[in-house]
Structures are given as C-alpha cells and as structure tokens.
C-alpha cells in the first residue's frame, strides 16, 4: 500500500502533468496554424522549416506528457482518497422526554 506522501506526490504529479499537457497542446495547435500559414505564404522558406521544427518539438512534448500521465493513472496510485466524505443525514433527531 502506498504511503500518504506517495499518494500526495502522485496526485500533484498528475495535476501538473495535466496542466503541462494542456500547454503543449495549445503550443502544438499554435505551431500547426503557423506552419500552415507560413507554408501557404512562402513555401520552402526558412520560416516554414522553423515552424515545422517547433511543431515537431511541441508534438513530441505533448506525446511524452500524455504517455507519462497515462502511465501514472494506470498504476492506480492517482485515485484520490476521499478524506472529507459528505455526511449523510441520519434523519431528524427528536428529544424524547
């Protein structure tokens, strides 16, 4: 069984990887649009090849972050513990005299 610190660290890692994955997805979309625009405006230019390179880098980073996130979630240690479970109402309490 995983200790509490291991569980907290893995939850923190999952949360951070989700944020990073979103950042890389936005970066990949931005560079895909830039590559398409630059390729249309001036094909075979240096700017187009730089855009292609940056698109490849962001796509690789996105795939790496997604694989790490999937690996962390598949271990089962990323399941959050419910420390503050909601209280259930046991019904009205009446004082019997």
N, CA, C and O atoms as CSV, one atom per row, in Angstrom:
chain,resi,resn,atom,element,x,y,z
A,1,UNK,N,N,0.845,-1.182,0.000
A,1,UNK,CA,C,0.000,0.000,0.000
A,1,UNK,C,C,0.886,1.240,0.000
A,1,UNK,O,O,1.903,1.291,0.692
A,2,UNK,N,N,0.497,2.216,-0.767
A,2,UNK,CA,C,1.272,3.443,-0.887
A,2,UNK,C,C,1.085,4.310,0.346
A,2,UNK,O,O,-0.002,4.372,0.922
A,3,UNK,N,N,2.150,4.971,0.737
A,3,UNK,CA,C,2.040,5.860,1.879
A,3,UNK,C,C,1.296,7.130,1.470
A,3,UNK,O,O,1.056,7.379,0.289
A,4,UNK,N,N,0.945,7.913,2.464
A,4,UNK,CA,C,0.193,9.142,2.204
A,4,UNK,C,C,1.026,10.126,1.385
A,4,UNK,O,O,0.504,10.794,0.492
A,5,UNK,N,N,2.328,10.214,1.693
A,5,UNK,CA,C,3.164,11.145,0.939
A,5,UNK,C,C,3.305,10.712,-0.506
A,5,UNK,O,O,3.318,11.557,-1.401
A,6,UNK,N,N,3.411,9.416,-0.754
A,6,UNK,CA,C,3.481,8.940,-2.136
A,6,UNK,C,C,2.208,9.272,-2.887
A,6,UNK,O,O,2.253,9.676,-4.049
A,7,UNK,N,N,1.066,9.104,-2.224
A,7,UNK,CA,C,-0.208,9.399,-2.867
A,7,UNK,C,C,-0.339,10.883,-3.165
A,7,UNK,O,O,-0.819,11.259,-4.234
A,8,UNK,N,N,0.085,11.737,-2.228
A,8,UNK,CA,C,0.007,13.179,-2.433
A,8,UNK,C,C,0.939,13.595,-3.562
A,8,UNK,O,O,0.574,14.426,-4.395
A,9,UNK,N,N,2.145,13.021,-3.595
A,9,UNK,CA,C,3.093,13.357,-4.662
A,9,UNK,C,C,2.569,12.908,-6.021
A,9,UNK,O,O,2.722,13.629,-7.007
A,10,UNK,N,N,1.949,11.724,-6.089
A,10,UNK,CA,C,1.443,11.263,-7.378
A,10,UNK,C,C,0.242,12.094,-7.819
A,10,UNK,O,O,0.081,12.352,-9.011
A,11,UNK,N,N,-0.602,12.514,-6.882
A,11,UNK,CA,C,-1.718,13.387,-7.241
A,11,UNK,C,C,-1.213,14.732,-7.738
A,11,UNK,O,O,-1.759,15.298,-8.685
A,12,UNK,N,N,-0.174,15.236,-7.099
A,12,UNK,CA,C,0.422,16.500,-7.522
A,12,UNK,C,C,1.047,16.356,-8.911
A,12,UNK,O,O,0.943,17.254,-9.746
A,13,UNK,N,N,1.694,15.216,-9.143
A,13,UNK,CA,C,2.314,14.977,-10.452
A,13,UNK,C,C,1.254,14.868,-11.542
A,13,UNK,O,O,1.441,15.390,-12.641
A,14,UNK,N,N,0.150,14.198,-11.252
A,14,UNK,CA,C,-0.936,14.069,-12.230
A,14,UNK,C,C,-1.515,15.435,-12.549
A,14,UNK,O,O,-1.744,15.752,-13.716
A,15,UNK,N,N,-1.754,16.247,-11.531
A,15,UNK,CA,C,-2.305,17.577,-11.735
A,15,UNK,C,C,-1.356,18.435,-12.572
A,15,UNK,O,O,-1.788,19.146,-13.480
A,16,UNK,N,N,-0.059,18.363,-12.259
A,16,UNK,CA,C,0.913,19.158,-13.003
A,16,UNK,C,C,1.042,18.658,-14.446
A,16,UNK,O,O,1.161,19.464,-15.369
A,17,UNK,N,N,1.019,17.350,-14.645
A,17,UNK,CA,C,1.107,16.811,-15.998
A,17,UNK,C,C,-0.108,17.192,-16.837
A,17,UNK,O,O,0.018,17.408,-18.043
A,18,UNK,N,N,-1.270,17.275,-16.221
A,18,UNK,CA,C,-2.464,17.718,-16.966
A,18,UNK,C,C,-2.305,19.159,-17.430
A,18,UNK,O,O,-2.662,19.494,-18.560
A,19,UNK,N,N,-1.764,20.019,-16.553
A,19,UNK,CA,C,-1.534,21.413,-16.940
A,19,UNK,C,C,-0.500,21.513,-18.051
A,19,UNK,O,O,-0.682,22.262,-19.012
A,20,UNK,N,N,0.573,20.765,-17.920
A,20,UNK,CA,C,1.640,20.798,-18.921
A,20,UNK,C,C,1.129,20.251,-20.249
A,20,UNK,O,O,1.462,20.777,-21.311
A,21,UNK,N,N,0.320,19.196,-20.190
A,21,UNK,CA,C,-0.233,18.624,-21.417
A,21,UNK,C,C,-1.116,19.637,-22.136
A,21,UNK,O,O,-1.080,19.728,-23.363
A,22,UNK,N,N,-1.898,20.389,-21.392
A,22,UNK,CA,C,-2.731,21.431,-21.990
A,22,UNK,C,C,-1.863,22.504,-22.640
A,22,UNK,O,O,-2.154,22.960,-23.745
A,23,UNK,N,N,-0.803,22.902,-21.954
A,23,UNK,CA,C,0.115,23.907,-22.511
A,23,UNK,C,C,0.744,23.412,-23.810
A,23,UNK,O,O,0.818,24.158,-24.787
A,24,UNK,N,N,1.194,22.165,-23.828
A,24,UNK,CA,C,1.809,21.617,-25.035
A,24,UNK,C,C,0.784,21.457,-26.156
A,24,UNK,O,O,1.124,21.636,-27.325
A,25,UNK,N,N,-0.453,21.128,-25.825
A,25,UNK,CA,C,-1.487,21.013,-26.853
A,25,UNK,C,C,-1.753,22.371,-27.499
A,25,UNK,O,O,-1.892,22.470,-28.718
A,26,UNK,N,N,-1.822,23.407,-26.679
A,26,UNK,CA,C,-2.023,24.756,-27.219
A,26,UNK,C,C,-0.822,25.158,-28.078
A,26,UNK,O,O,-0.988,25.751,-29.144
A,27,UNK,N,N,0.380,24.836,-27.615
A,27,UNK,CA,C,1.574,25.143,-28.395
A,27,UNK,C,C,1.599,24.411,-29.721
A,27,UNK,O,O,1.960,24.990,-30.746
A,28,UNK,N,N,1.216,23.132,-29.711
A,28,UNK,CA,C,1.193,22.359,-30.958
A,28,UNK,C,C,0.150,22.914,-31.920
A,28,UNK,O,O,0.400,22.990,-33.123
A,29,UNK,N,N,-1.013,23.303,-31.410
A,29,UNK,CA,C,-2.033,23.900,-32.274
A,29,UNK,C,C,-1.562,25.231,-32.857
A,29,UNK,O,O,-1.790,25.526,-34.030
A,30,UNK,N,N,-0.907,26.023,-32.021
A,30,UNK,CA,C,-0.411,27.312,-32.489
A,30,UNK,C,C,0.640,27.125,-33.584
A,30,UNK,O,O,0.602,27.817,-34.601
A,31,UNK,N,N,1.576,26.198,-33.384
A,31,UNK,CA,C,2.618,25.986,-34.383
A,31,UNK,C,C,2.073,25.291,-35.624
A,31,UNK,O,O,2.611,25.476,-36.716
A,32,UNK,N,N,1.017,24.495,-35.479
A,32,UNK,CA,C,0.395,23.907,-36.672
A,32,UNK,C,C,-0.235,25.005,-37.526
A,32,UNK,O,O,-0.107,25.002,-38.750
A,33,UNK,N,N,-0.913,25.939,-36.867
A,33,UNK,CA,C,-1.509,27.063,-37.607
A,33,UNK,C,C,-0.421,27.922,-38.237
A,33,UNK,O,O,-0.552,28.351,-39.383
A,34,UNK,N,N,0.651,28.174,-37.495
A,34,UNK,CA,C,1.748,28.972,-38.021
A,34,UNK,C,C,2.429,28.284,-39.201
A,34,UNK,O,O,2.798,28.933,-40.180
A,35,UNK,N,N,2.592,26.971,-39.102
A,35,UNK,CA,C,3.210,26.219,-40.189
A,35,UNK,C,C,2.335,26.254,-41.436
A,35,UNK,O,O,2.832,26.431,-42.548
A,36,UNK,N,N,1.034,26.085,-41.242
A,36,UNK,CA,C,0.119,26.127,-42.388
A,36,UNK,C,C,0.139,27.511,-43.038
A,36,UNK,O,O,0.191,27.625,-44.263
A,37,UNK,N,N,0.098,28.554,-42.219
A,37,UNK,CA,C,0.088,29.920,-42.749
A,37,UNK,C,C,1.400,30.244,-43.469
A,37,UNK,O,O,1.392,30.794,-44.570
A,38,UNK,N,N,2.515,29.901,-42.842
A,38,UNK,CA,C,3.813,30.194,-43.443
A,38,UNK,C,C,4.031,29.364,-44.705
A,38,UNK,O,O,4.600,29.850,-45.682
A,39,UNK,N,N,3.577,28.111,-44.682
A,39,UNK,CA,C,3.705,27.273,-45.870
A,39,UNK,C,C,2.870,27.781,-47.027
A,39,UNK,O,O,3.234,27.599,-48.189
A,40,UNK,N,N,1.756,28.416,-46.716
A,40,UNK,CA,C,0.895,28.975,-47.759
A,40,UNK,C,C,1.469,30.278,-48.304
A,40,UNK,O,O,1.432,30.535,-49.508
A,41,UNK,N,N,2.007,31.105,-47.384
A,41,UNK,CA,C,2.547,32.404,-47.779
A,41,UNK,C,C,3.887,32.282,-48.516
A,41,UNK,O,O,4.088,32.888,-49.569
A,42,UNK,N,N,4.775,31.506,-47.956
A,42,UNK,CA,C,6.105,31.368,-48.573
A,42,UNK,C,C,6.605,29.936,-48.383
A,42,UNK,O,O,7.347,29.646,-47.445
A,43,UNK,N,N,6.191,29.054,-49.280
A,43,UNK,CA,C,6.601,27.656,-49.156
A,43,UNK,C,C,8.118,27.495,-49.315
A,43,UNK,O,O,8.776,28.249,-50.031
A,44,UNK,N,N,8.635,26.491,-48.623
A,44,UNK,CA,C,10.063,26.166,-48.672
A,44,UNK,C,C,10.967,27.267,-48.119
A,44,UNK,O,O,12.160,27.298,-48.419
A,45,UNK,N,N,10.410,28.162,-47.320
A,45,UNK,CA,C,11.234,29.224,-46.730
A,45,UNK,C,C,11.821,28.747,-45.399
A,45,UNK,O,O,11.412,27.726,-44.848
A,46,UNK,N,N,12.770,29.503,-44.913
A,46,UNK,CA,C,13.390,29.174,-43.633
A,46,UNK,C,C,12.378,29.267,-42.496
A,46,UNK,O,O,12.402,28.447,-41.578
A,47,UNK,N,N,11.478,30.268,-42.549
A,47,UNK,CA,C,10.456,30.431,-41.520
A,47,UNK,C,C,9.524,29.222,-41.476
A,47,UNK,O,O,9.109,28.797,-40.398
A,48,UNK,N,N,9.197,28.669,-42.636
A,48,UNK,CA,C,8.329,27.497,-42.662
A,48,UNK,C,C,9.012,26.301,-42.000
A,48,UNK,O,O,8.375,25.559,-41.253
A,49,UNK,N,N,10.297,26.112,-42.269
A,49,UNK,CA,C,11.011,24.980,-41.690
A,49,UNK,C,C,11.206,25.152,-40.184
A,49,UNK,O,O,11.198,24.170,-39.442
A,50,UNK,N,N,11.380,26.388,-39.735
A,50,UNK,CA,C,11.453,26.625,-38.286
A,50,UNK,C,C,10.114,26.303,-37.639
A,50,UNK,O,O,10.070,25.721,-36.555
A,51,UNK,N,N,9.012,26.681,-38.303
A,51,UNK,CA,C,7.683,26.356,-37.779
A,51,UNK,C,C,7.469,24.846,-37.743
A,51,UNK,O,O,6.890,24.322,-36.791
A,52,UNK,N,N,7.929,24.154,-38.764
A,52,UNK,CA,C,7.804,22.693,-38.789
A,52,UNK,C,C,8.604,22.070,-37.648
A,52,UNK,O,O,8.137,21.140,-36.992
A,53,UNK,N,N,9.808,22.584,-37.416
A,53,UNK,CA,C,10.639,22.077,-36.327
A,53,UNK,C,C,9.977,22.301,-34.972
A,53,UNK,O,O,9.934,21.393,-34.142
A,54,UNK,N,N,9.461,23.510,-34.748
A,54,UNK,CA,C,8.798,23.794,-33.469
A,54,UNK,C,C,7.506,22.990,-33.316
A,54,UNK,O,O,7.155,22.590,-32.206
A,55,UNK,N,N,6.807,22.755,-34.405
A,55,UNK,CA,C,5.619,21.900,-34.353
A,55,UNK,C,C,6.011,20.482,-33.955
A,55,UNK,O,O,5.324,19.860,-33.145
A,56,UNK,N,N,7.091,19.967,-34.503
A,56,UNK,CA,C,7.558,18.621,-34.155
A,56,UNK,C,C,7.980,18.547,-32.688
A,56,UNK,O,O,7.705,17.557,-32.010
A,57,UNK,N,N,8.643,19.588,-32.201
A,57,UNK,CA,C,9.071,19.610,-30.799
A,57,UNK,C,C,7.868,19.616,-29.866
A,57,UNK,O,O,7.814,18.825,-28.925
A,58,UNK,N,N,6.896,20.503,-30.117
A,58,UNK,CA,C,5.723,20.571,-29.245
A,58,UNK,C,C,4.883,19.294,-29.332
A,58,UNK,O,O,4.307,18.866,-28.332
A,59,UNK,N,N,4.810,18.692,-30.503
A,59,UNK,CA,C,4.076,17.440,-30.634
A,59,UNK,C,C,4.767,16.325,-29.858
A,59,UNK,O,O,4.106,15.518,-29.204
A,60,UNK,N,N,6.081,16.280,-29.927
A,60,UNK,CA,C,6.824,15.284,-29.149
A,60,UNK,C,C,6.660,15.477,-27.656
A,60,UNK,O,O,6.493,14.508,-26.915
A,61,UNK,N,N,6.705,16.731,-27.206
A,61,UNK,CA,C,6.496,17.014,-25.786
A,61,UNK,C,C,5.075,16.650,-25.355
A,61,UNK,O,O,4.870,16.133,-24.257
A,62,UNK,N,N,4.102,16.919,-26.216
A,62,UNK,CA,C,2.715,16.566,-25.910
A,62,UNK,C,C,2.550,15.053,-25.792
A,62,UNK,O,O,1.888,14.570,-24.873
A,63,UNK,N,N,3.142,14.314,-26.705
A,63,UNK,CA,C,3.055,12.850,-26.644
A,63,UNK,C,C,3.752,12.301,-25.403
A,63,UNK,O,O,3.249,11.375,-24.766
A,64,UNK,N,N,4.903,12.867,-25.058
A,64,UNK,CA,C,5.625,12.419,-23.872
A,64,UNK,C,C,4.822,12.686,-22.602
A,64,UNK,O,O,4.712,11.807,-21.747
A,65,UNK,N,N,4.263,13.879,-22.468
A,65,UNK,CA,C,3.455,14.207,-21.289
A,65,UNK,C,C,2.217,13.323,-21.218
A,65,UNK,O,O,1.817,12.906,-20.131
A,66,UNK,N,N,1.605,13.033,-22.366
A,66,UNK,CA,C,0.421,12.172,-22.379
A,66,UNK,C,C,0.767,10.753,-21.955
A,66,UNK,O,O,0.014,10.122,-21.212
A,67,UNK,N,N,1.905,10.248,-22.427
A,67,UNK,CA,C,2.325,8.897,-22.029
A,67,UNK,C,C,2.636,8.815,-20.540
A,67,UNK,O,O,2.254,7.848,-19.881
A,68,UNK,N,N,3.326,9.821,-20.002
A,68,UNK,CA,C,3.616,9.840,-18.570
A,68,UNK,C,C,2.335,9.912,-17.752
A,68,UNK,O,O,2.205,9.236,-16.732
A,69,UNK,N,N,1.401,10.721,-18.194
A,69,UNK,CA,C,0.136,10.844,-17.488
A,69,UNK,C,C,-0.628,9.531,-17.527
A,69,UNK,O,O,-1.185,9.103,-16.516
A,70,UNK,N,N,-0.656,8.895,-18.680
A,70,UNK,CA,C,-1.339,7.609,-18.799
A,70,UNK,C,C,-0.674,6.565,-17.903
A,70,UNK,O,O,-1.361,5.765,-17.267
A,71,UNK,N,N,0.648,6.571,-17.851
A,71,UNK,CA,C,1.373,5.609,-17.023
A,71,UNK,C,C,1.104,5.842,-15.541
A,71,UNK,O,O,0.946,4.887,-14.780
A,72,UNK,N,N,1.050,7.111,-15.126
A,72,UNK,CA,C,0.747,7.418,-13.729
A,72,UNK,C,C,-0.672,7.018,-13.361
A,72,UNK,O,O,-0.910,6.506,-12.267
A,73,UNK,N,N,-1.611,7.246,-14.261
A,73,UNK,CA,C,-3.002,6.920,-13.965
A,73,UNK,C,C,-3.250,5.420,-14.007
A,73,UNK,O,O,-4.148,4.933,-13.320
A,74,UNK,N,N,-2.483,4.674,-14.793
A,74,UNK,CA,C,-2.712,3.234,-14.889
A,74,UNK,C,C,-2.178,2.484,-13.673
A,74,UNK,O,O,-2.576,1.344,-13.435
A,75,UNK,N,N,-1.283,3.104,-12.898
A,75,UNK,CA,C,-0.768,2.439,-11.706
A,75,UNK,C,C,-1.812,2.391,-10.597
A,75,UNK,O,O,-1.699,1.594,-9.665
A,76,UNK,N,N,-2.823,3.240,-10.698
A,76,UNK,CA,C,-3.880,3.242,-9.692
A,76,UNK,C,C,-3.558,4.080,-8.481
A,76,UNK,O,O,-4.406,4.260,-7.606
A,77,UNK,N,N,-2.347,4.595,-8.415
A,77,UNK,CA,C,-1.984,5.406,-7.253
A,77,UNK,C,C,-2.513,6.818,-7.369
A,77,UNK,O,O,-2.432,7.594,-6.417
A,78,UNK,N,N,-3.054,7.157,-8.527
A,78,UNK,CA,C,-3.540,8.516,-8.730
A,78,UNK,C,C,-5.015,8.660,-8.382
A,78,UNK,O,O,-5.614,9.706,-8.635
A,79,UNK,N,N,-5.603,7.622,-7.806
A,79,UNK,CA,C,-7.008,7.707,-7.415
A,79,UNK,C,C,-7.082,8.513,-6.130
A,79,UNK,O,O,-6.458,8.139,-5.137
A,80,UNK,N,N,-7.824,9.601,-6.123
A,80,UNK,CA,C,-7.856,10.444,-4.934
A,80,UNK,C,C,-8.563,9.767,-3.774
A,80,UNK,O,O,-9.569,9.080,-3.954
A,81,UNK,N,N,-8.031,9.969,-2.604
A,81,UNK,CA,C,-8.659,9.452,-1.399
A,81,UNK,C,C,-9.713,10.452,-0.946
A,81,UNK,O,O,-9.509,11.663,-1.027
A,82,UNK,N,N,-10.810,9.950,-0.481
A,82,UNK,CA,C,-11.897,10.815,-0.029
A,82,UNK,C,C,-11.772,10.997,1.474
A,82,UNK,O,O,-12.372,10.267,2.263
A,83,UNK,N,N,-10.983,11.983,1.844
A,83,UNK,CA,C,-10.776,12.222,3.267
A,83,UNK,C,C,-11.945,12.940,3.897
A,83,UNK,O,O,-12.247,12.733,5.072
A,84,UNK,N,N,-12.595,13.772,3.136
A,84,UNK,CA,C,-13.711,14.541,3.675
A,84,UNK,C,C,-14.991,14.078,2.981
A,84,UNK,O,O,-15.568,14.800,2.168
A,85,UNK,N,N,-15.412,12.892,3.309
A,85,UNK,CA,C,-16.626,12.358,2.708
A,85,UNK,C,C,-17.835,13.130,3.228
A,85,UNK,O,O,-17.864,13.528,4.393
A,86,UNK,N,N,-18.829,13.344,2.374
A,86,UNK,CA,C,-20.004,14.089,2.827
A,86,UNK,C,C,-20.757,13.312,3.908
A,86,UNK,O,O,-20.855,12.085,3.872
A,87,UNK,N,N,-21.271,14.052,4.841
A,87,UNK,CA,C,-22.030,13.418,5.921
A,87,UNK,C,C,-23.435,13.110,5.442
A,87,UNK,O,O,-24.045,13.890,4.710
A,88,UNK,N,N,-23.919,11.999,5.853
A,88,UNK,CA,C,-25.277,11.617,5.489
A,88,UNK,C,C,-26.212,11.945,6.649
A,88,UNK,O,O,-25.910,11.703,7.818
A,89,UNK,N,N,-27.324,12.489,6.285
A,89,UNK,CA,C,-28.302,12.833,7.315
A,89,UNK,C,C,-28.953,11.547,7.827
A,89,UNK,O,O,-29.464,10.739,7.051
A,90,UNK,N,N,-28.925,11.382,9.106
A,90,UNK,CA,C,-29.492,10.180,9.712
A,90,UNK,C,C,-30.979,10.366,9.993
A,90,UNK,O,O,-31.623,9.484,10.562
A,91,UNK,N,N,-31.501,11.469,9.609
A,91,UNK,CA,C,-32.909,11.744,9.871
A,91,UNK,C,C,-33.024,12.749,11.005
A,91,UNK,O,O,-32.032,13.115,11.636
A,92,UNK,N,N,-34.242,13.183,11.249
A,92,UNK,CA,C,-34.432,14.180,12.313
A,92,UNK,C,C,-34.208,13.562,13.694
A,92,UNK,O,O,-34.620,12.436,13.971
A,93,UNK,N,N,-33.545,14.334,14.541
A,93,UNK,CA,C,-33.300,13.881,15.917
A,93,UNK,C,C,-34.293,14.569,16.820
A,93,UNK,O,O,-34.369,15.797,16.861
A,94,UNK,N,N,-35.055,13.769,17.543
A,94,UNK,CA,C,-36.057,14.328,18.459
A,94,UNK,C,C,-35.666,13.966,19.879
A,94,UNK,O,O,-35.229,12.852,20.164
A,95,UNK,N,N,-35.829,14.910,20.731
A,95,UNK,CA,C,-35.582,14.662,22.138
A,95,UNK,C,C,-36.835,14.023,22.742
A,95,UNK,O,O,-37.928,14.583,22.657
A,96,UNK,N,N,-36.670,12.874,23.338
A,96,UNK,CA,C,-37.802,12.205,23.976
A,96,UNK,C,C,-37.795,12.554,25.454
A,96,UNK,O,O,-36.792,12.398,26.151
A,97,UNK,N,N,-38.923,13.023,25.898
A,97,UNK,CA,C,-38.997,13.436,27.293
A,97,UNK,C,C,-39.625,12.389,28.147
A,97,UNK,O,O,-39.764,12.580,29.355
